[in-house]
Amino acid sequence: MNAMVLRRVWGLAVVALLGGCANRPDPYMGSPTRGQMLSHFDLALEARGHVIFGELDDFRRVSAELAELEPARDLPAEILLQLGPMRWEARLGARARTPEDAARAGAEIARTCGDCHAANDVPLADRFTLGGPPPAGTTGRHMAGLAWASRLLWDGLVGPSDRTWYTGAEGLRELGALPEGIRPLLPPGDFDVAGARLRQLAERGTLARDTDMRVDVLAEAWKVCADCHVRLR
């Protein structure tokens, strides 16, 4: 299986998976706050995808859009106060020079979303669909499982939600890192190193009790993903 075919197979699996548990907030419904939230959510989700695939230019572009997004009219003052930290992190993301910078910025943006939800008592975490990883058996299913676990870690920060975070960390640990099907596509040694790093991060994730540690775990996990995808391309 060459790299182009693998990306296509995995991409289809991930699209199907995320379409089934998108965890998107409720529709706009005429509320300025909800409309602002949806705009932020969609841009942050798009930025997340670019981080994972190591698409640095696209990540910078979407981060700039997020940073420059104007507040909706009639947005409550308590929401306006929370936009500053998010826009600051997005500006840093727009200047990311490396996939590592992008991964850190993406995880920090997720943190600011969670901080806002917690400060304003937004019950977003209760709406998350945890689901489960696809059945094992193929490279595409395994990679979709990794995407599922990564998404739950992100959701755990955005919620914020302990339950969602730990489900993602446990899922990543149970998957046991990378599928054997991509071993021949990576330089010698890279497969084992990346797999060992993901297993280590999964263990750290199951022990992460505070947001700082969770941001570190997510950013480093995304860096592993991005490095692997760049090599496969």
Backbone torsions as a table, in degrees:
resi	resn	phi	psi	omega
1	MET	NA	117.6	-179.3
2	ASN	-82.4	173.9	-172.5
3	ALA	-64.4	-38.4	-179.2
4	MET	-64.7	-43.7	179.0
5	VAL	-64.6	-41.8	179.7
6	LEU	-60.9	-45.1	-179.3
7	ARG	-62.3	-39.5	-179.4
8	ARG	-66.2	-44.7	-180.0
9	VAL	-63.0	-46.7	-179.3
10	TRP	-66.3	-39.9	-179.8
11	GLY	-59.8	-43.0	178.2
12	LEU	-64.0	-40.8	179.8
13	ALA	-64.5	-42.1	-178.5
14	VAL	-68.3	-42.1	178.6
15	VAL	-59.5	-44.3	179.6
16	ALA	-63.9	-39.9	-178.8
17	LEU	-66.4	-50.2	-175.9
18	LEU	-70.4	-27.9	175.9
19	GLY	-66.1	-26.9	-178.7
20	GLY	-83.2	-21.0	179.8
21	CYS	-142.2	61.3	-172.8
22	ALA	-68.8	-22.4	178.5
23	ASN	56.9	26.2	-179.2
24	ARG	-76.7	141.2	177.9
25	PRO	-61.3	174.4	-179.0
26	ASP	-61.8	159.2	178.6
27	PRO	-59.5	168.8	-174.4
28	TYR	-56.8	-53.1	173.8
29	MET	57.6	27.1	173.1
30	GLY	79.2	1.8	-178.6
31	SER	-91.0	125.8	177.7
32	PRO	-58.3	-40.9	-179.7
33	THR	-64.0	-46.7	-178.7
34	ARG	-66.1	-39.7	177.7
35	GLY	-62.3	-42.3	177.7
36	GLN	-63.0	-41.9	-178.8
37	MET	-62.0	-43.1	-179.8
38	LEU	-64.0	-40.3	178.5
39	SER	-62.4	-45.3	177.8
40	HIS	-63.0	-44.9	-176.7
41	PHE	-60.1	-46.9	-176.8
42	ASP	-66.2	-40.7	178.8
43	LEU	-68.5	-41.3	178.4
44	ALA	-64.0	-38.3	178.7
45	LEU	-66.9	-40.0	176.9
46	GLU	-64.5	-42.4	178.1
47	ALA	-60.8	-40.5	178.3
48	ARG	-57.2	-44.3	179.5
49	GLY	-61.7	-40.2	179.4
50	HIS	-67.7	-35.6	175.9
51	VAL	-59.8	-50.0	-173.6
52	ILE	-62.6	-36.0	-179.3
53	PHE	-90.4	4.2	177.9
54	GLY	68.1	29.2	-178.3
55	GLU	-93.6	82.7	-168.2
56	LEU	-66.4	-44.1	-179.2
57	ASP	-61.2	-43.8	-180.0
58	ASP	-66.8	-37.4	177.8
59	PHE	-62.6	-44.3	179.0
60	ARG	-61.9	-40.2	-179.8
61	ARG	-62.9	-47.9	-177.8
62	VAL	-68.6	-37.3	177.6
63	SER	-61.8	-40.2	177.7
64	ALA	-63.7	-40.0	177.1
65	GLU	-61.9	-41.0	179.5
66	LEU	-65.6	-41.6	-179.7
67	ALA	-66.4	-33.0	-174.6
68	GLU	-93.8	-1.6	-179.1
69	LEU	-63.5	121.0	-177.8
70	GLU	-75.8	141.3	176.9
71	PRO	-61.2	144.6	177.9
72	ALA	-67.8	153.1	175.5
73	ARG	-64.9	146.1	177.2
74	ASP	66.2	20.5	177.2
75	LEU	-70.9	131.8	-178.9
76	PRO	-57.6	147.5	-177.2
77	ALA	-59.2	-36.5	-178.3
78	GLU	-66.7	-27.5	175.7
79	ILE	-77.2	-41.7	179.1
80	LEU	-56.4	-39.7	-179.3
81	LEU	-62.2	-29.0	-177.1
82	GLN	-84.5	-12.6	-177.5
83	LEU	-73.7	-26.5	-177.7
84	GLY	-56.6	-55.4	179.9
85	PRO	-59.3	-38.9	179.6
86	MET	-64.5	-44.6	-178.9
87	ARG	-67.5	-33.2	176.7
88	TRP	-62.7	-48.5	179.7
89	GLU	-64.7	-36.0	178.1
90	ALA	-65.8	-37.3	176.9
91	ARG	-63.9	-39.5	175.9
92	LEU	-62.6	-40.6	177.6
93	GLY	-62.3	-36.3	179.5
94	ALA	-66.6	-18.0	178.9
95	ARG	-107.2	11.4	-177.7
96	ALA	-59.3	132.3	-179.2
97	ARG	-99.3	-22.0	-175.6
98	THR	-135.4	161.8	173.6
99	PRO	-57.6	-31.5	177.7
100	GLU	-65.9	-41.9	176.0
101	ASP	-60.2	-43.3	-178.5
102	ALA	-64.7	-42.9	179.9
103	ALA	-62.0	-42.4	178.5
104	ARG	-64.7	-45.5	-179.2
105	ALA	-63.3	-41.3	179.7
106	GLY	-62.5	-41.7	179.1
107	ALA	-68.5	-37.0	178.7
108	GLU	-68.1	-36.4	175.7
109	ILE	-60.8	-43.3	178.2
110	ALA	-60.4	-39.1	178.0
111	ARG	-60.2	-44.9	-177.8
112	THR	-65.3	-33.2	175.2
113	CYS	-62.3	-47.0	179.8
114	GLY	-63.8	-39.0	178.6
115	ASP	-61.2	-41.1	180.0
116	CYS	-66.7	-44.1	179.9
117	HIS	-62.2	-41.2	179.8
118	ALA	-67.5	-42.6	-177.7
119	ALA	-65.3	-31.0	-176.4
120	ASN	-106.5	13.0	175.6
121	ASP	53.8	47.6	177.3
122	VAL	-89.0	119.2	-174.4
123	PRO	-82.0	44.0	-176.9
124	LEU	-64.1	-37.1	-175.5
125	ALA	-59.4	-31.2	-177.9
126	ASP	-70.2	-12.9	-176.5
127	ARG	-97.4	-2.4	-177.3
128	PHE	-70.4	141.9	175.3
129	THR	-102.2	114.5	-174.7
130	LEU	-78.2	-45.7	-179.7
131	GLY	60.0	-146.6	179.7
132	GLY	-162.9	162.0	-178.9
133	PRO	-66.6	151.7	176.6
134	PRO	-60.4	154.5	178.1
135	PRO	-58.0	143.8	179.1
136	ALA	-68.9	163.9	175.0
137	GLY	141.7	-30.7	179.2
138	THR	-132.9	160.2	177.6
139	THR	-60.4	-43.1	-179.3
140	GLY	-61.6	-41.5	180.0
141	ARG	-67.3	-40.1	179.6
142	HIS	-64.0	-44.0	-179.9
143	MET	-65.7	-36.5	175.5
144	ALA	-64.8	-33.6	175.5
145	GLY	-64.2	-40.6	176.5
146	LEU	-63.5	-39.3	177.6
147	ALA	-64.3	-39.5	177.4
148	TRP	-60.4	-47.5	-179.2
149	ALA	-64.1	-43.6	179.1
150	SER	-61.4	-40.5	-179.4
151	ARG	-63.9	-38.6	179.9
152	LEU	-69.2	-34.1	174.3
153	LEU	-61.9	-43.7	177.7
154	TRP	-62.8	-47.0	177.5
155	ASP	-58.6	-36.9	-179.7
156	GLY	-61.8	-34.6	175.4
157	LEU	-77.1	-42.7	-176.1
158	VAL	-67.5	-35.6	-174.6
159	GLY	-48.5	-63.7	-13.3
160	PRO	-74.3	152.2	-175.8
161	SER	-148.4	115.3	175.1
162	ASP	-62.2	-43.1	-176.9
163	ARG	-59.8	-45.9	-178.2
164	THR	-67.5	-42.5	178.7
165	TRP	-57.9	-51.1	-175.9
166	TYR	-68.0	-30.6	174.7
167	THR	-63.6	-41.7	177.5
168	GLY	-65.3	-43.3	-179.7
169	ALA	-65.0	-43.3	177.9
170	GLU	-65.7	-38.1	178.0
171	GLY	-63.6	-41.7	178.4
172	LEU	-63.4	-39.5	179.1
173	ARG	-66.6	-41.9	-178.5
174	GLU	-68.2	-30.9	180.0
175	LEU	-69.3	-23.8	175.1
176	GLY	71.4	34.2	174.2
177	ALA	77.1	-140.9	-166.6
178	LEU	-82.7	151.1	176.2
179	PRO	-75.7	146.0	-178.6
180	GLU	-61.5	-24.0	-176.3
181	GLY	-61.9	-21.0	-179.8
182	ILE	-98.7	-1.5	-179.7
183	ARG	-54.1	-46.7	-177.4
184	PRO	-67.6	-14.3	-175.9
185	LEU	-90.7	-8.7	-178.7
186	LEU	-106.8	153.6	176.0
187	PRO	-57.1	151.1	-178.9
188	PRO	-53.3	131.0	178.3
189	GLY	91.0	-27.6	-176.4
190	ASP	-65.0	-37.4	-179.1
191	PHE	-59.8	-49.1	-177.8
192	ASP	-67.5	-38.8	-179.8
193	VAL	-65.2	-46.2	-179.4
194	ALA	-64.6	-41.3	179.8
195	GLY	-63.7	-43.3	179.5
196	ALA	-64.0	-37.2	-180.0
197	ARG	-67.4	-41.5	178.2
198	LEU	-64.0	-39.4	178.2
199	ARG	-63.9	-41.0	178.2
200	GLN	-62.7	-42.9	179.9
201	LEU	-67.7	-35.1	176.7
202	ALA	-62.2	-42.2	177.7
203	GLU	-62.9	-44.0	177.7
204	ARG	-62.5	-37.5	-179.6
205	GLY	-63.3	-37.6	-180.0
206	THR	-70.2	-17.4	-179.7
207	LEU	-102.4	-5.8	-174.3
208	ALA	-71.7	115.6	-179.0
209	ARG	-103.9	-20.0	-177.4
210	ASP	-120.6	163.1	-174.0
211	THR	-66.5	-37.6	-179.9
212	ASP	-57.3	-45.8	-179.0
213	MET	-67.1	-37.0	179.8
214	ARG	-67.5	-39.6	176.3
215	VAL	-60.7	-43.2	178.9
216	ASP	-60.5	-46.0	-178.7
217	VAL	-62.3	-47.2	-177.4
218	LEU	-65.3	-44.5	-179.8
219	ALA	-61.4	-42.7	-178.8
220	GLU	-70.7	-35.5	177.0
221	ALA	-65.1	-42.9	177.7
222	TRP	-63.4	-35.3	177.9
223	LYS	-63.4	-40.8	176.4
224	VAL	-61.6	-45.1	179.0
225	CYS	-59.4	-48.8	-177.1
226	ALA	-62.7	-43.0	179.5
227	ASP	-59.6	-42.8	-179.4
228	CYS	-65.6	-44.1	-177.8
229	HIS	-67.7	-37.7	177.7
230	VAL	-63.3	-41.8	177.9
231	ARG	-64.3	-38.4	179.7
232	LEU	-67.3	-28.8	178.4
233	ARG	-74.8	NA	NA
